[in-house]
């Protein structure tokens, strides 16, 4: 399973790149061809979900897996003006400890009036435990909503183009960015009729589990698909003294997904004494075959096992998953 990590920074949504006092984007020209073109249909429905972010399905470029994330209501620290911001992500299983992958890329939104992408150029150092770039504010949300150039029939088109990849390693190699046809993805967000489900995993032998290996719950069904919760009790290789917790799609369901599901999840470890549950909620994610979604550093092991906390009582630990399917995604 390739685990897509959801960072604490991603959940907090703190700005790292300040927008100009007067926002402006660079025109990339009509010959600009992105590696990913992501069409978000029903943009107003996306806002109505209240999700802090939406993340594309995986696309491939030069031996790495990439994802594009849109933060539709991103607020700069100290500012009340929400911006539409973008960031580039990668999956961590391709990252090698001790290597830094320096990437130069362009993030953009399509201007239908000009017939071209507009955005900004950025760079970031990805490494083994850091798979998220900084957020880059493109346009104030209200400007986008009232603009017929960027929002057409309640749909927006976002893009990312990877220009250069350098790997800092003992070999110090530059990766040749292999240009190919643009990957096109469509995201559809429902206005109503969400499919919801929950599952409680009662682990009665938590302290007797194989602490260094992957442990999974029984499967449960939501939206006619089978899911399970996965855990590394002592954390996986991406964590630092924390329990790692994920939601995964059952293997049999990966093979029959005609249209990828778009979902929001909440994973919790219940406090059996004080009711102060440990809870983390994701943004919108697209199901990718062979992937799990969650947190490598869900919660510190020392506090988890503290008898006064109520998260492990005797050898009992209770994990809860809440899942809402709110849309679908397809290619083309």
MARMILUM-824731 format. One record per residue: x, y, z of N, C-alpha, C, O in turn. Coordinates in pm, whole numbers, padded with zeros to 5 digits, always signed. Example, Ala and Ser with C-alpha at 12.3 -4.5 7.8 and 13.67 -1.06 7.14 Angstrom:
<sites>
+01319-00569+00780+01230-00450+00780+01320-00330+00780+01424-00332+00846/+01285-00225+00708+01367-00106+00714+01290+00003+00787+01341+00114+00804/
</sites>
This chain:
<sites>
+00085-00119+00000+00000+00000+00000+00088+00124+00000+00183+00134+00079/+00058+00219-00088+00126+00348-00086+00043+00442+00000-00073+00472-00032/+00101+00489+00109+00026+00573+00200+00043+00721+00163+00154+00770+00147/-00071+00789+00150-00070+00933+00127-00082+01001+00262-00185+00991+00329/+00025+01069+00301+00027+01129+00434-00047+01262+00435-00034+01342+00343/-00125+01284+00539-00192+01412+00560-00117+01482+00672-00122+01439+00788/-00048+01588+00639+00036+01652+00739-00045+01739+00833-00153+01786+00798/+00008+01760+00952-00057+01849+01048-00063+01990+00991-00159+02063+01013/+00043+02027+00918+00045+02160+00857-00068+02175+00756-00129+02281+00744/-00096+02066+00684-00205+02071+00586-00339+02092+00654-00425+02163+00602/-00356+02031+00771-00483+02044+00841-00500+02184+00899-00611+02238+00898/-00392+02242+00949-00400+02374+01009-00424+02481+00903-00490+02582+00929/-00369+02458+00783-00393+02550+00674-00327+02686+00692-00379+02785+00642/-00215+02693+00761-00146+02820+00779-00074+02861+00651-00017+02777+00581/-00078+02989+00620-00017+03038+00497+00134+03043+00511+00187+03075+00617/+00202+03011+00403+00348+03018+00401+00397+03112+00293+00513+03154+00296/+00312+03147+00198+00349+03240+00093+00248+03354+00094+00130+03333+00064/+00293+03471+00127+00201+03583+00140+00160+03634+00003+00246+03653-00083/+00030+03656-00020-00015+03714-00146+00023+03861-00154+00041+03926-00051/+00036+03912-00276+00063+04054-00292-00053+04135-00240-00167+04088-00234/-00022+04259-00201-00129+04348-00156-00235+04360-00266-00355+04360-00238/-00189+04372-00392-00279+04365-00506-00245+04235-00578-00140+04223-00641/-00335+04140-00569-00306+04009-00625-00284+04018-00774-00350+04095-00844/-00192+03940-00820-00166+03933-00964-00104+03797-00994-00031+03741-00912/-00136+03746-01111-00081+03620-01156-00012+03640-01290-00048+03728-01367/+00087+03558-01314+00160+03562-01440+00083+03486-01548+00033+03376-01524/+00074+03546-01668+00017+03474-01781+00123+03379-01836+00236+03420-01865/+00086+03251-01851+00182+03152-01898+00181+03136-02050+00264+03064-02105/+00088+03203-02118+00086+03198-02264+00005+03081-02317-00018+02983-02247/-00037+03092-02442-00126+02992-02501-00054+02863-02537-00119+02763-02568/+00078+02862-02533+00151+02739-02563+00180+02657-02436+00236+02547-02444/+00141+02711-02320+00166+02642-02193+00081+02515-02185-00041+02520-02203/+00146+02402-02159+00076+02274-02147+00112+02212-02012+00226+02172-01992/+00018+02204-01919+00048+02150-01785+00058+01998-01787+00008+01932-01878/+00124+01944-01685+00129+01798-01669-00005+01745-01619-00047+01636-01656/-00073+01825-01535-00207+01787-01486-00303+01901-01512-00275+02016-01478/-00417+01868-01570-00529+01961-01582-00641+01904-01496-00693+01796-01524/-00677+01977-01391-00776+01927-01295-00899+02016-01301-00895+02133-01262/-01008+01959-01349-01133+02032-01364-01222+02004-01243-01266+01891-01221/-01248+02106-01166-01337+02092-01049-01474+02143-01089-01494+02264-01101/-01568+02051-01109-01706+02086-01140-01780+02113-01009-01739+02065-00903/-01886+02189-01017-01966+02219-00897-01879+02282-00788-01878+02237-00673/-01807+02389-00826-01716+02454-00732-01791+02508-00610-01738+02506-00499/-01913+02556-00632-01992+02607-00519-02024+02495-00421-02029+02517-00300/-02046+02373-00474-02073+02259-00385-01950+02225-00302-01961+02186-00186/-01832+02240-00362-01709+02218-00287-01701+02314-00169-01666+02274-00058/-01734+02440-00192-01731+02538-00084-01834+02504+00024-01808+02521+00143/-01950+02456-00018-02057+02426+00077-02021+02309+00169-02075+02299+00279/-01933+02220+00126-01892+02110+00213-01814+02160+00333-01808+02092+00436/-01753+02278+00322-01670+02331+00430-01534+02266+00438-01459+02292+00533/-01500+02181+00342-01371+02113+00344-01257+02214+00330-01265+02308+00252/-01153+02192+00407-01040+02284+00405-00955+02269+00279-00883+02361+00241/-00965+02153+00215-00884+02130+00095-00948+02021+00010-01033+01946+00057/-00906+02015-00115-00943+01906-00206-00816+01862-00277-00739+01946-00324/-00795+01731-00285-00671+01678-00342-00703+01588-00460-00794+01505-00453/-00629+01606-00568-00652+01530-00690-00615+01383-00672-00558+01344-00571/-00648+01303-00773-00593+01169-00783-00445+01181-00821-00400+01288-00861/-00373+01072-00810-00230+01072-00843-00210+01088-00993-00284+01032-01074/-00108+01167-01030-00060+01167-01168+00090+01140-01165+00155+01161-01062/+00144+01095-01276+00283+01048-01280+00369+01141-01365+00327+01188-01471/+00491+01166-01317+00587+01245-01394+00728+01208-01352+00764+01224-01236/+00806+01159-01445+00949+01135-01426+00982+01045-01307+01075+01073-01231/+00905+00938-01293+00935+00839-01191+00879+00868-01054+00904+00792-00961/+00803+00976-01039+00744+01011-00910+00592+01019-00924+00538+01044-01032/+00524+00998-00811+00379+01017-00804+00351+01155-00746+00409+01194-00644/+00261+01230-00811+00232+01366-00768+00082+01384-00749+00002+01310-00806/+00045+01482-00669-00094+01521-00649-00100+01673-00641-00004+01737-00601/-00213+01729-00681-00236+01872-00670-00343+01895-00565-00447+01829-00565/-00317+01988-00475-00415+02020-00372-00462+02164-00386-00382+02256-00404/-00594+02182-00379-00657+02314-00382-00711+02345-00244-00786+02266-00186/-00672+02461-00191-00725+02509-00063-00817+02626-00098-00768+02736-00123/-00949+02605-00101-01039+02707-00158-01063+02829-00070-01103+02934-00121/-01041+02817+00060-01067+02930+00150-00948+02953+00241-00960+02954+00364/-00833+02972+00180-00706+02983+00251-00689+03126+00304-00699+03222+00227/-00663+03140+00432-00646+03273+00490-00503+03293+00537-00448+03212+00611/-00446+03402+00493-00314+03443+00539-00323+03478+00687-00422+03536+00732/-00221+03442+00762-00219+03475+00905-00238+03625+00927-00164+03707+00872/-00337+03659+01006-00364+03799+01034-00456+03866+00934-00485+03985+00946/-00503+03790+00834-00590+03848+00732-00722+03773+00730-00728+03653+00758/-00828+03844+00697-00960+03783+00687-00999+03755+00542-01110+03707+00516/-00910+03785+00447-00941+03765+00305-00908+03622+00264-00791+03583+00267/-01009+03544+00225-00980+03407+00181-00928+03404+00038-00982+03471-00050/-00824+03326+00015-00764+03308-00117-00782+03164-00162-00791+03073-00080/-00788+03145-00293-00774+03011-00349-00624+02986-00364-00555+03058-00436/-00576+02884-00294-00433+02854-00294-00412+02712-00346-00500+02626-00335/-00294+02688-00402-00258+02556-00453-00127+02511-00391-00046+02593-00347/-00107+02380-00389+00022+02326-00352+00043+02191-00420-00052+02121-00453/+00170+02157-00439+00209+02030-00500+00244+01931-00390+00305+01967-00289/+00205+01805-00410+00232+01698-00314+00292+01579-00387+00277+01564-00508/+00361+01494-00312+00409+01367-00365+00379+01256-00266+00359+01282-00147/+00376+01132-00315+00362+01020-00224+00500+00980-00175+00599+00991-00248/+00508+00934-00052+00638+00919+00014+00711+00789-00019+00831+00777+00008/+00640+00692-00077+00708+00563-00097+00819+00572-00200+00905+00484-00205/+00820+00678-00285+00928+00696-00382+01046+00776-00325+01150+00789-00389/+01028+00828-00205+01133+00910-00145+01233+00821-00071+01195+00728-00001/+01361+00851-00087+01468+00773-00026+01525+00850+00092+01557+00968+00077/+01539+00788+00210+01598+00859+00325+01734+00917+00289+01818+00851+00227/+01755+01041+00329+01882+01107+00301+01886+01179+00168+01981+01252+00140/+01786+01159+00084+01779+01228-00045+01683+01346-00036+01581+01339+00033/+01715+01453-00105+01626+01568-00119+01592+01584-00267+01681+01585-00352/+01465+01595-00296+01420+01611-00435+01376+01756-00453+01272+01798-00403/+01459+01833-00525+01430+01975-00550+01349+01985-00679+01395+01942-00785/+01230+02043-00669+01139+02049-00783+01103+02195-00813+01070+02273-00723/+01111+02230-00939+01064+02360-00988+00935+02334-01065+00930+02246-01151/+00831+02410-01035+00700+02381-01094+00619+02509-01107+00652+02612-01048/+00511+02499-01184+00419+02611-01201+00279+02566-01160+00232+02460-01201/+00212+02650-01080+00075+02626-01036-00015+02729-01104+00022+02846-01113/-00131+02686-01151-00209+02779-01233-00358+02751-01228-00403+02645-01184/-00434+02850-01275-00578+02838-01296-00605+02887-01437-00540+02980-01484/-00701+02824-01505-00724+02857-01646-00813+02979-01659-00919+02988-01597/-00768+03074-01743-00843+03195-01775-00913+03172-01909-00849+03174-02014/-01045+03151-01905-01120+03120-02027-01127+03240-02121-01134+03223-02243/-01125+03361-02066-01132+03480-02150-01004+03496-02233-01010+03525-02352/-00890+03476-02170-00762+03487-02239-00723+03359-02312-00637+03362-02400/-00786+03247-02276-00751+03121-02338-00615+03071-02298-00543+03013-02380/-00578+03093-02171-00446+03050-02124-00448+03031-01973-00539+03078-01904/-00347+02961-01922-00329+02943-01778-00258+03064-01719-00172+03124-01782/-00297+03098-01597-00234+03207-01522-00197+03153-01385-00272+03076-01325/-00082+03195-01335-00044+03144-01203+00092+03191-01159+00130+03305-01185/+00165+03103-01091+00294+03141-01035+00393+03026-01050+00355+02909-01057/+00520+03062-01052+00629+02964-01055+00681+02946-00914+00692+03044-00839/+00713+02824-00877+00756+02796-00740+00859+02684-00741+00881+02620-00843/+00920+02663-00625+01012+02551-00609+01002+02501-00466+00959+02573-00376/+01042+02374-00447+01033+02317-00313+01126+02198-00303+01152+02128-00401/+01177+02176-00181+01260+02060-00152+01177+01953-00083+01144+01966+00036/+01142+01849-00156+01071+01735-00098+01172+01636-00043+01279+01617-00100/+01135+01571+00069+01223+01467+00120+01139+01363+00193+01016+01369+00192/+01207+01268+00253+01145+01147+00307+01026+01175+00398+00926+01103+00394/+01036+01279+00481+00930+01309+00576+00857+01439+00544+00786+01492+00630/+00873+01490+00425+00807+01615+00389+00757+01605+00245+00833+01626+00150/+00630+01572+00230+00575+01547+00097+00481+01657+00049+00416+01642-00055/+00472+01769+00123+00386+01880+00087+00470+02004+00056+00559+02038+00133/+00442+02071-00055+00505+02201-00079+00434+02306+00006+00334+02278+00072/+00486+02426+00003+00417+02538+00068+00292+02573-00013+00281+02539-00131/+00198+02641+00052+00079+02687-00018+00112+02814-00095+00190+02898-00049/+00052+02828-00214+00074+02947-00295-00061+03007-00331-00141+02947-00402/-00086+03128-00280-00213+03196-00304-00218+03246-00449-00125+03313-00495/-00325+03213-00519-00338+03256-00659-00431+03374-00676-00396+03473-00739/-00552+03363-00617-00654+03464-00643-00750+03470-00524-00784+03365-00468/-00793+03590-00484-00893+03597-00377-01019+03519-00416-01063+03526-00531/-01074+03446-00321-01190+03363-00351-01305+03444-00411-01367+03400-00508/-01333+03561-00355-01444+03641-00406-01419+03690-00548-01513+03703-00626/-01293+03717-00582-01261+03756-00720-01287+03641-00815-01338+03662-00925/-01253+03521-00773-01278+03405-00859-01428+03383-00877-01474+03355-00988/-01505+03395-00769-01648+03365-00774-01725+03462-00863-01826+03424-00923/-01678+03586-00873-01751+03683-00955-01692+03699-01094-01737+03783-01173/-01589+03617-01126-01520+03630-01253-01570+03526-01353-01570+03406-01324/-01613+03572-01470-01652+03481-01577-01529+03427-01650-01541+03340-01736/-01412+03478-01617-01289+03430-01681-01241+03300-01619-01194+03211-01689/-01253+03290-01486-01200+03173-01415-01308+03072-01376-01280+02953-01362/-01432+03119-01359-01542+03031-01318-01647+03030-01428-01714+03130-01452/-01661+02915-01494-01756+02901-01604-01848+02783-01574-01802+02671-01553/-01978+02809-01570-02076+02705-01537-02041+02636-01405-02053+02514-01392/-01998+02717-01309-01965+02668-01175-01847+02570-01175-01836+02485-01087/-01760+02583-01275-01643+02495-01284-01515+02576-01300-01513+02680-01365/-01408+02525-01238-01275+02584-01249-01179+02479-01302-01200+02359-01283/-01074+02525-01367-00971+02435-01416-00837+02478-01357-00793+02592-01377/-00772+02387-01284-00643+02415-01223-00536+02330-01290-00565+02223-01344/-00413+02377-01286-00305+02304-01351-00177+02307-01272-00155+02395-01188/-00091+02208-01300+00044+02207-01245+00137+02154-01354+00107+02056-01421/+00250+02220-01369+00349+02180-01468+00483+02166-01396+00532+02261-01335/+00542+02049-01404+00671+02024-01339+00782+02052-01439+00791+01988-01544/+00866+02149-01405+00967+02198-01498+01103+02131-01480+01173+02104-01578/+01140+02106-01355+01276+02059-01328+01278+01978-01200+01212+02014-01102/+01354+01867-01200+01371+01785-01081+01519+01757-01061+01584+01702-01151/+01573+01793-00946+01711+01762-00910+01710+01682-00781+01642+01719-00685/+01785+01574-00777+01793+01490-00659+01927+01511-00591+02032+01486-00649/+01921+01558-00465+02042+01576-00385+02069+01447-00311+02001+01414-00213/+02169+01374-00357+02202+01244-00301+02351+01221-00324+02416+01304-00386/+02407+01109-00275+02548+01083-00303+02581+01085-00453+02693+01117-00492/+02481+01051-00537+02505+01052-00681+02483+01191-00742+02534+01220-00850/+02407+01277-00672+02376+01413-00717+02332+01414-00864+02402+01468-00950/+02218+01357-00890+02173+01345-01028+02057+01440-01057+01976+01472-00969/+02050+01483-01182+01937+01559-01231+01845+01462-01304+01890+01378-01382/+01717+01474-01277+01619+01387-01341+01567+01456-01467+01524+01571-01461/+01571+01388-01577+01517+01444-01700+01365+01440-01692+01305+01333-01682/+01303+01558-01696+01158+01565-01689+01101+01521-01824+01120+01588-01926/+01033+01410-01822+00980+01352-01945+00841+01408-01973+00746+01381-01900/+00832+01487-02078+00704+01547-02113+00618+01447-02190+00665+01379-02281/+00492+01441-02152+00396+01354-02220+00262+01425-02223+00249+01538-02177/+00163+01357-02277+00031+01417-02287-00021+01457-02149+00005+01389-02049/-00094+01567-02144-00149+01617-02018-00245+01514-01958-00331+01459-02027/-00229+01490-01828-00326+01408-01755-00445+01497-01720-00429+01602-01659/-00564+01454-01760-00686+01531-01733-00771+01455-01631-00801+01337-01650/-00808+01524-01525-00894+01465-01422-01015+01555-01399-01005+01677-01408/-01128+01493-01368-01251+01566-01337-01297+01532-01196-01301+01415-01158/-01331+01635-01119-01384+01617-00984-01528+01666-00982-01556+01780-01019/-01619+01579-00938-01760+01612-00928-01801+01606-00781-01783+01504-00715/-01857+01715-00731-01901+01722-00591-02053+01729-00587-02114+01816-00649/-02112+01635-00512-02258+01632-00501-02309+01746-00413-02240+01792-00322/-02431+01789-00442-02494+01890-00357-02569+01826-00240-02586+01887-00135/-02612+01703-00259-02685+01632-00153-02674+01482-00180-02610+01439-00276/-02737+01404-00094-02734+01260-00114-02602+01197-00079-02564+01095-00138/-02529+01256+00017-02402+01199+00059-02422+01060+00120-02523+01034+00186/-02327+00974+00097-02328+00841+00157-02237+00844+00280-02118+00872+00268/-02294+00814+00397-02216+00821+00520-02210+00685+00588-02302+00604+00579/-02100+00662+00656-02086+00539+00732-01983+00557+00842-01901+00648+00838/-01989+00468+00940-01893+00475+01050-01859+00333+01095-01935+00239+01074/-01744+00322+01156-01702+00191+01204-01620+00210+01332-01536+00300+01340/-01646+00125+01431-01571+00128+01556-01490+00000+01568-01545-00110+01563/-01361+00017+01584-01267-00096+01593-01225-00111+01739-01146-00032+01790/-01278-00211+01806-01243-00238+01945-01123-00332+01949-01134-00449+01914/-01011-00280+01992-00888-00359+01999-00865-00397+02145-00828-00313+02226/-00887-00522+02176-00878-00566+02316-00738-00610+02356-00709-00629+02474/-00650-00626+02257-00514-00674+02285-00409-00578+02230-00307-00621+02176/-00435-00448+02244-00347-00348+02184-00201-00366+02225-00113-00359+02140/-00175-00389+02351-00037-00399+02399+00029-00530+02355+00151-00544+02365/-00050-00625+02308+00008-00751+02260+00026-00753+02108+00075-00852+02053/-00013-00646+02040+00001-00642+01894+00148-00639+01855+00234-00600+01933/+00173-00682+01731+00307-00669+01673+00330-00521+01646+00282-00467+01547/+00403-00456+01734+00413-00311+01733+00487-00254+01612+00471-00136+01581/+00567-00334+01545+00649-00282+01437+00589-00307+01299+00645-00261+01199/+00478-00378+01291+00421-00411+01162+00280-00354+01147+00219-00308+01243/+00231-00360+01025+00100-00308+00990-00010-00398+01045-00007-00520+01027/-00106-00336+01114-00220-00409+01169-00346-00349+01108-00358-00227+01097/-00439-00435+01067-00560-00383+01003-00685-00433+01072-00689-00543+01128/-00788-00350+01065-00918-00385+01123-00991-00482+01031-00949-00502+00917/-01099-00542+01079-01191-00611+00986-01245-00509+00886-01249-00390+00913/-01286-00558+00770-01341-00467+00669-01482-00426+00707-01554-00498+00777/-01521-00308+00661-01657-00260+00680-01703-00195+00550-01621-00159+00466/-01831-00181+00533-01887-00136+00405-01947+00003+00417-02027+00030+00507/-01909+00090+00324-01970+00222+00311-01986+00248+00161-01888+00240+00087/-02107+00279+00118-02130+00307-00023-02100+00189-00113-02042+00207-00220/-02139+00070-00072-02121-00058-00142-01973-00094-00161-01942-00189-00234/-01883-00021-00099-01741-00052-00107-01690-00094+00030-01742-00052+00133/-01586-00175+00028-01528-00225+00152-01404-00145+00188-01320-00116+00103/-01394-00108+00315-01285-00027+00367-01228-00095+00491-01290-00186+00547/-01111-00051+00534-01058-00095+00663-00965+00012+00718-00912+00095+00644/-00947+00010+00849-00854+00101+00916-00721+00028+00932-00717-00087+00976/-00614+00095+00896-00480+00038+00911-00400+00114+01014-00415+00236+01027/-00315+00044+01087-00240+00106+01196-00100+00048+01206-00080-00072+01189/-00005+00135+01233+00127+00094+01280+00134+00135+01427+00154+00253+01456/+00118+00042+01520+00108+00080+01663+00228+00159+01714+00212+00245+01801/+00347+00131+01663+00465+00207+01703+00511+00304+01596+00623+00356+01601/+00424+00329+01500+00458+00422+01393+00529+00354+01279+00599+00255+01298/+00511+00409+01157+00584+00356+01042+00712+00435+01021+00750+00518+01104/+00778+00410+00909+00910+00471+00886+00902+00622+00863+01004+00691+00867/+00780+00674+00840+00765+00818+00819+00735+00894+00948+00735+01017+00949/+00708+00822+01056+00664+00886+01180+00781+00910+01275+00891+00859+01255/+00753+00989+01377+00852+01018+01481+00787+00996+01617+00719+01084+01669/+00808+00876+01675+00754+00841+01807+00604+00863+01816+00554+00913+01917/+00533+00827+01710+00388+00843+01706+00321+00717+01650+00384+00640+01578/+00195+00698+01684+00116+00595+01620+00076+00646+01482+00046+00764+01466/+00075+00557+01381+00035+00592+01245-00101+00529+01216-00123+00412+01245/-00191+00608+01159-00329+00563+01141-00379+00601+01002-00359+00714+00957/-00445+00504+00934-00487+00525+00795-00623+00464+00768-00669+00374+00839/-00688+00515+00664-00807+00453+00608-00769+00396+00472-00703+00463+00392/-00810+00271+00444-00772+00205+00320-00894+00144+00253-00990+00103+00319/-00889+00138+00120-00993+00073+00042-00959-00074+00026-00844-00108-00003/-01058-00162+00045-01034-00304+00033-00981-00342-00104-01022-00283-00205/-00890-00439-00109-00823-00475-00234-00921-00518-00341-00902-00484-00458/-01024-00591-00305-01119-00639-00405-01196-00524-00469-01239-00534-00584/-01214-00415-00394-01288-00300-00448-01204-00216-00542-01258-00148-00629/-01070-00219-00526-00984-00140-00612-01000-00179-00758-00988-00095-00847/-01029-00307-00782-01032-00358-00919-01162-00325-00991-01168-00332-01114/-01267-00288-00915-01396-00267-00981-01448-00123-00967-01566-00097-00987/-01358-00032-00934-01399+00107-00926-01401+00169-01067-01295+00198-01122/-01519+00188-01125-01527+00250-01255-01501+00400-01244-01436+00460-01329/-01553+00459-01139-01532+00601-01112-01478+00613-00970-01536+00560-00876/-01367+00682-00957-01305+00696-00825-01399+00775-00732-01463+00871-00774/-01406+00733-00608-01489+00801-00510-01414+00917-00447-01292+00912-00428/-01488+01022-00415-01432+01138-00345-01492+01138-00205-01613+01132-00187/-01405+01146-00105-01453+01127+00032-01385+01222+00129-01280+01280+00101/-01450+01236+00245-01393+01304+00361-01396+01203+00475-01494+01130+00491/-01290+01199+00555-01288+01102+00665-01244+01168+00795-01174+01270+00795/-01286+01108+00904-01239+01144+01037-01196+01015+01106-01272+00920+01113/-01074+01013+01158-01025+00901+01236-01007+00948+01380-00958+01058+01406/-01048+00862+01474-01042+00899+01616-00992+00782+01699-01017+00666+01667/-00919+00816+01805-00890+00721+01912-00967+00771+02034-00947+00883+02080/-01055+00686+02084-01148+00730+02188-01084+00730+02326-01010+00639+02362/-01116+00834+02401-01075+00844+02541-01181+00774+02624-01293+00823+02638/-01146+00658+02679-01242+00574+02750-01269+00621+02894-01356+00567+02961/-01194+00722+02940-01212+00772+03076-01272+00912+03080-01365+00939+03157/-01218+01001+02997-01252+01142+03009-01334+01197+02893-01382+01310+02898/-01349+01118+02789-01426+01163+02673-01355+01265+02586-01417+01326+02499/-01224+01285+02608-01146+01380+02528-01079+01303+02414-00961+01271+02420/-01157+01274+02310-01111+01187+02203-01005+01255+02115-01007+01377+02096/-00915+01175+02062-00815+01223+01966-00876+01212+01827-00911+01102+01784/-00890+01323+01759-00963+01323+01632-00888+01403+01527-00835+01510+01556/-00884+01351+01404-00827+01423+01290-00921+01406+01171-00970+01296+01145/-00946+01515+01100-01036+01514+00984-00961+01557+00860-00885+01654+00864/-00983+01486+00751-00915+01516+00625-00993+01620+00545-01105+01657+00580/-00932+01666+00436-01004+01739+00333-01066+01638+00237-01083+01522+00273/-01100+01681+00116-01154+01591+00015-01040+01514-00050-00940+01572-00092/-01057+01382-00058-00956+01296-00121-01021+01210-00227-01138+01173-00218/-00943+01179-00330-00988+01091-00437-00926+00954-00415-00805+00942-00394/-01009+00850-00420-00958+00713-00403-00861+00680-00516-00896+00689-00633/-00740+00641-00479-00642+00589-00574-00619+00442-00544-00605+00405-00427/-00613+00360-00645-00588+00218-00624-00457+00196-00548-00355+00256-00582/-00462+00111-00447-00341+00076-00373-00296+00181-00274-00182+00175-00227/-00382+00276-00241-00342+00383-00149-00420+00376-00018-00534+00329-00014/-00356+00425+00088-00422+00451+00215-00403+00598+00246-00303+00658+00206/-00497+00658+00318-00492+00800+00349-00494+00819+00499-00577+00760+00568/-00403+00901+00549-00403+00920+00693-00282+00994+00743-00221+01073+00671/-00247+00966+00867-00147+01044+00939-00036+00953+00993-00062+00863+01072/+00087+00977+00949+00201+00903+01003+00221+00940+01150+00250+00854+01233/+00207+01068+01181+00222+01117+01318+00084+01151+01374+00053+01267+01399/+00002+01047+01393-00134+01073+01442-00133+01123+01585-00201+01220+01617/-00055+01058+01673-00048+01100+01813+00075+01038+01878+00113+00925+01846/+00137+01113+01969+00258+01066+02034+00236+00942+02117+00137+00931+02189/+00330+00847+02108+00315+00719+02177+00317+00735+02329+00245+00664+02401/+00398+00826+02378+00410+00844+02523+00277+00887+02582+00232+00833+02683/+00212+00986+02519+00082+01033+02568-00027+00931+02543-00121+00919+02621/-00014+00857+02432-00115+00756+02401-00123+00652+02510-00232+00608+02548/-00008+00611+02562-00003+00503+02661-00007+00552+02806+00000+00472+02899/-00018+00684+02824-00028+00741+02959-00158+00693+03023-00266+00721+02971/-00152+00620+03136-00273+00565+03198-00379+00669+03233-00498+00638+03237/-00337+00793+03257-00433+00896+03293-00513+00946+03173-00614+01014+03190/-00467+00913+03054-00531+00966+02933-00656+00892+02891-00746+00951+02831/-00662+00763+02919-00781+00687+02884-00784+00635+02741-00886+00583+02697/-00672+00650+02668-00670+00603+02529-00635+00454+02521-00680+00384+02430/-00556+00407+02615-00529+00264+02628-00561+00228+02772-00490+00268+02864/-00667+00153+02791-00711+00112+02925-00690-00038+02938-00755-00117+02868/-00600-00077+03027-00558-00216+03030-00485-00244+02900-00376-00191+02877/-00544-00325+02814-00490-00343+02680-00594-00308+02574-00586-00352+02460/-00693-00228+02615-00803-00191+02526-00780-00055+02461-00749+00043+02529/-00795-00051+02330-00786+00075+02255-00901+00075+02153-00924-00026+02086/-00972+00186+02143-01088+00194+02053-01061+00299+01946-01037+00416+01977/-01066+00255+01819-01045+00343+01705-01176+00355+01629-01244+00255+01605/-01212+00477+01592-01336+00501+01520-01307+00569+01386-01224+00659+01378/-01377+00526+01282-01366+00587+01150-01502+00638+01107-01600+00564+01111/-01508+00763+01065-01628+00822+01006-01596+00859+00862-01496+00927+00836/-01678+00815+00769-01649+00831+00627-01771+00886+00555-01882+00837+00575/-01750+00989+00472-01858+01045+00391-01813+01051+00246-01713+01115+00214/-01887+00984+00159-01858+00990+00015-01942+01104-00043-02065+01101-00037/-01875+01204-00100-01945+01326-00141-01936+01353-00291-01984+01455-00338/-01874+01262-00365-01863+01286-00507-01786+01177-00578-01767+01068-00525/-01741+01210-00699-01668+01112-00779-01563+01183-00863-01564+01305-00876/-01473+01104-00920-01366+01158-01003-01341+01061-01118-01348+00939-01101/-01312+01117-01235-01273+01031-01346-01166+01100-01430-01139+01219-01413/-01107+01025-01520-01002+01076-01607-01061+01109-01744-01159+01048-01788/-01000+01206-01811-01040+01233-01949-01106+01369-01963-01145+01407-02073/
</sites>
